[in-house]
């Protein structure tokens, strides 16, 4: 463990020139140490950094750990994110019934069975986007042509939000995730998003449809279980998370596959759905786009790997490091966890978090990624990067890692 005089500043920087898909190299060293390491974050506080797979799972499952962002000792990612959560807090950053009851209200909209039922529509949207890209100029920007539209169309369809509004929603979501955003920026974006979502909700009070927001209006708003703003906040959470994460995984995952042609060939040449399903799990593990660390605060004393964590201590859980942990992912016959190996059993990755706060939309993301990667590689077998890998525009300045653009040719 480190003394307070030489604490590591977090988050750590990636070495794009070495490999843009790898987390910061210092994380491997920290992961090899005994116990946890104290770090220093933006506000001068000194939470514990949790880097090993087993330790992250243990902390995320502990009843002595809280996700409540109102706790004064909670280690927020930035001043902007702290301000945004104060203005637009959702069940995702609550504990107990305040988290569990709203989550149950949404759970049936995001079951694996229902998401599989959307596969045909996802396929149609994907094919249409690829048709339009192939008919346009080369090189094309895969982010604009495919990565953004597919998840945006699908989450708008699921929620019942007009797709015509997607440009503005995406602009406001960028404010949420940009490192350069100020607290004033994020609060203003939250206010506008709440107003936009509330306006959509108002249209559903008299004319509900077959969508998630309509069901929340009928089952939660009208009986008085939720307020109009609470439903709007829930809609914002689903909308922003539903397109931002999948869009970045589509773009970054495509770049990773095109940089590992033997892995791409396994997907392209197979008709077995299990092959692309396994590839998606491995890509989620390998890339881990939520790269600013999940945040928690201890609400009791407990021990992790020999380190005593005290009530009030902050915890930063680095999923990217945990997903490269050889103790969890270096099975016999498979490559090092620092390599992409789509045959690796990787379903136990932490890309969707772990425990009661796991990503609600993970099944939708899985189906979208399975359809997009398989369709893209099969329909355009000559697809290639149009610029060198290390010269692409990576989102090192955002809380969700990915690519600002991805020029491709064929």
C-alpha positions, 0 to 999 in steps of 0.5 A: 500500500502507498503512503499518502505522500505518493498517492497515484492520481486517478484516473490513469492515462491510456497509452494509445501509441502502445495499444489503444484497447488496453487500460493504463499499463500501471493498473497491471502493477497495482493489480499484482500488489497485495491488498488495495491501494489508496489513490487521489481523485479530482477533489483531493479525497483518497478512496481505495482502488479495487483492481482484481476481479474477485475483489471487485465482485466481493465489493459489489456484492457486499451489503456494507457498500453503498451506491448512494451518491448523496452520501457525503463521502461518495467518491464522485468521478468529477465535479460535473458528474456530482452536480448532474447527479444532484439534479437528476438522480435516478434509482441507479445511484440508490440502495435498497427499496429506492433502487429495487422498486423502480428497477422491478418496474422496468425489469419486464421491459428488458428481459432476455426473451423480449430483447431476443424478440427485437432481433429481427428489427435490429437486423432490419435497422442494421441492414438499412444502415449498411445499405446506406453506407455502401451507397455513399462515399469511401471512406465512411465514418462507421460511427455516424453510419452505423454505430450511433444510429442502430442503438439510437433507433432501438432505444427510441423504439423501446422507450417510445421517444420520437427518433426525430429528437435523437440528434438533440438527445445525443448532443446533451448526452455528450455533455454528460460524458465529456471530461471538459464539461462544467457543473453548470454545463451538466446541470443545464443539459440535465434540465433540458433533457428532463424537459424533453422527456417530460414533453414526450411523457405528456403526450402519452397520458391521453394516448399511451402506446406499446412502449416503456414510457407509456407503461410507466405513465399508465402504471406509475405516473397516473396512479401516483406511484411516481411523479412526472419528473421521476418518470422523466429521469428514468427515461433519460437514464435509459435513453442515454445509457441505451445508446451511448454505451452500445454505440461506443462498443460497436465502433471500438469493437469493430476497430478491435476486430479489424486490427485482429483479422484472424479473430474477425475471420472466425465470426465472418466464416461461422454460421453458428450463433454461439460464435458471435455470442461468445465474441461479444462477451470477449469484446466486452471484457477486452474493451471495458468501455466504462473506464473511469471506475465504478464508485461506491462508499463503505457504510460499515467496516470490512476487509478486502484482500487483507486491507481494512476498509472503514465506514466512510471510505470511498471505493473506486472499482476499475472494471477494465483492470479486473477484466484483464485479471489472469486469475479470472481469464487466463484459462488453459488453451487461451491467450493472455487476458491482454489479447483478444481471443473470441473463443475464451469463455468470458461471460463472467466479465464485469463490463455490465457491473456485478450484483444488484446494480448490474446494467438493466439493458445488458440483454439489449446491448448483447443482441445489438452487438451480435447482430451488428458485428456478424452482419458487418463482417459478413456483408463487407468482408473487405472492410478495413480501417482507413487510418492507422489504428493509433491515429484514430480519434479516441474518447480519452476525454469522455467517461465512456471510452470509444471513438469519436469517428471511425473511418473505414473503407472496403 
